[in-house]
């Protein structure tokens, strides 16, 4: 729960039955909060944006998607192993 005056988290004290803001001193009885529900939703996009994180697997680029839609593929060059031949000479 947050303080309506400062926006900071309130401290819940079960022994005294009070929720109190350590900054402003605002307080409310815990009995008044019975039955209240707090829902917080987030997804990975929100989390990445909030903490400025890069995904481990990069998202596909628009041009890659376009090429795939066209039924084409990128040309790749794969190095060929070099072949070395040796000539042996025999003196008889």
N, C-alpha and C positions, 0 to 999 in steps of 0.2 A: 504494500500500500504506500502511496505517496502523499506527502504533505500538500494540502491545497494552497498554502502560502508560498513555500519555497521550492516545491517540486522534488525535494529530497526524500529518500526512503525513511519511513518511520520505524522506530524500534518497538517491537512487540514484547511486552512484559507480562507473562502469564501469571506471575505471582500477584501483581497489583491489578491485573485485568485492564491495563491501559495500553493503547498504542500512542506513542509520543514522538514528536519530531525533535531531534537533538539540536537543531539550529534555531527554529522559531519558538519552540515550546508548545506548539499546538498539540492537543491531545484529544483522544476519543476513547470511549469505553469499548472494550472488545465485544461486549454484549450487543452493541449497536451494529456490529459487523457480522453477526451470526446470519448464515444463509446467503451472504454475498459471495459472488463468484468472480474471479479474475481470469480472463482468457487472454493469452498472448500468442500470436501466430507469427511465424516467420518461415521463410524458405531459403534455399541456398543462395539465390540471387541477392536477397536482402542482406544476408550474412556477408557475402563477398563484397558487396557495395559498402556496407558499414565499416568493414575492417580492411578495405582496399586489398583484397586477396585475388590472386590469379588462379584460375582453375588448373589442376594437374594435367588434364587432357584439354587441349585447346579446342574451341568450337570450330566447326568447318567454316571456311570462308565462303562468301557468296559466289565467287567465281568458280570454286570447286563444285558447288551445288549446280551452277549453270552448266558446267561441262558434263556433269553426270546426267542432267536432264536431257542433254543433246545426244547422249549415247556415245560420247567420245571419251577418250582417256588421254592423259598427259603422256608425252613421249619421255621415256627415261633412257639414259645411257648407262649401261652396266659395263664396268671394265672387264676386258677379256684377259685371261691369264696369258702371259707371254710364253711362247714355245722356243726353246733353245735346243738346237741340234748340234751335236759334236761329231766330227769326223775323226775316226781313228785310222791311223795308217800303220801298216805292218811292213816291215822290211824283212824280206826273205832272202 
